Amino acid sequence: AEMALRLYDRARSERCQLDPVICATVIKVHSTSGNFDGALNVFEEMKAVGVKPNLVVYNTVLDAMGRAMRPWVVKTIHREMVSQKVQPNRATYCCLLQAYTRARYGEDAMIVYRKMKDEVMDIDVVLYNMLLSMCADIGYVDEAEEIFRDMKSSMDTKCKPDSWTYSSMVTLYSCTGNVPGAEAILKEMAEAGFKPNIFILTSLTRCYGKAGCTDDVVRSFGMLKELKITPDDRFCGCLLTVAADTPVEELGKVVDCIDRSNAELGTVVKLLADRKASTESFKEAARGILSGARGVVKMPYCNCLMDLCINLGQMEKACALLDAALQLDIYSNVQTRTQTQWSLHLRGLSVGAALTTLHVWMNDLYTTLQSGEELPPLLGIHTGEGRNMYSDKGLASVFESHLKELDAPFHGAPDKAGWFLTTSVAAKHWLEAKKSSELVAV
């Protein structure tokens, strides 16, 4: 690798003819070290001095840009490759598949997959599983079922479904609330000699919760003990998500599962649900579990707990939880202020967390006016656009309906998707017409 870099640098400095083999090696070196800009620069420089990339160079730079999560660059390079009449091989298509599946470019990935099928190219279980994982994440049900059928019908043992294959299929059906589909995959998995792991049971539990099958949630929890699997943070987070959507009369069943999975988390949920429990005791218990949780689960835990607060009509506890989360830096940059605009940034929050944050912000604005201070010319709420992972609807559509219910003067910005804006004059008139305790009706 070092020799290739020296040869490349010497060839550049002495204006010697670059060799495609050296260029491919240098691109690979840069890619391996994470210097993806350097890899792309070498590719562009060799073309600029008249060196025509060969198949190896193209495949190497495609692999680099896939690793860099730059699928748009991958598409451009592939188009250039075709226009230069360089014939792609299996390695090329593998690079394309890896790039598109990582970036969740579903349509492009399926085009490549079907091209490989048409040309009878070898597709192993790793590539199949990458495709299925992508399909599960973006809701490509028909495409996933096509891929799954292809795997099962293949005569090549390297293509047969493994535990990750079944996991992706269960996840796919779970995300769409297809209980029969998820259960059929689980049965098929057992017949193939595989036992469900924590990922599959988490997805199955989510599926039952989404469908409102509380008793089946309890049953899937029982499978953990049968299989001697210890509940992890993500499984507990899944139970919290289920609890947030469970009817009050059945909530105790899910809370019991949470308590048996993580006693400390169970205590927090019990204090949340108990209207007689003080807000302060709930806040301290929540602070304890959140401060000790792994970083990747802190926000999901917080989001789900606030959803549960809102669903149970516990706004005071939701506000206390938000305060604890802000103190622990679980949520950052939720509010920004400039001389011309104050903004609330809700992207990435669950519906309950977003409504709680809005409630607190509106009260803050009201307090500002009461103290005699002026609001800036513009006020904005940023929800982001697209689907929200905590809700079947996007946060923007939820907020559009909610703001209308409040008769709030915020309106969708035509030139800024996912933004709701209002003027200080309109906001002041609206805020003064409301009492602080009536600002948000949840």
Buried (B, 14 or more C-beta within 10 A) or exposed (E): EEEBBEBBEEBBEEEEEBBBEBBBBBBBBBBEEEBBEBBBBBBEBBBEEEBEBBBBBBBBBBBBBBBBEBBEBBBEBBEEBEEEEBEBBEBBBBBBBBBBBBBBBBEBBBEBBEBBEEEEBEBEBEBBBBBBBBBBBBEBBEBBBBBBEBBEEBEEEEBBBBBBBBBBBBBBBBBBBBBEBBBBBBEBBEEBEBEBBBBBBBBBBBBBBBBBBBEBBBEBBEBBEEEEBEBBBBBBBBBBBBBBBBEEEBBEBBBBBBBBBBEEBBBBBBBBBBEEBEBEEBBBBBBBBBEEBEEEBBBBBBBBBBBBBBBBEBBEBBBBBBBBBBEBEBBEEBBEEEEEBBBBBBBBBBBBBBBBBBBBBBBEBBEBBEEEEEBBEBBBBBBBBEBBEBBEEBBBBBBBEBBEEBEBBBBBBEEEEBBBBBBBEBBBEBBEEBEEEEBBEB
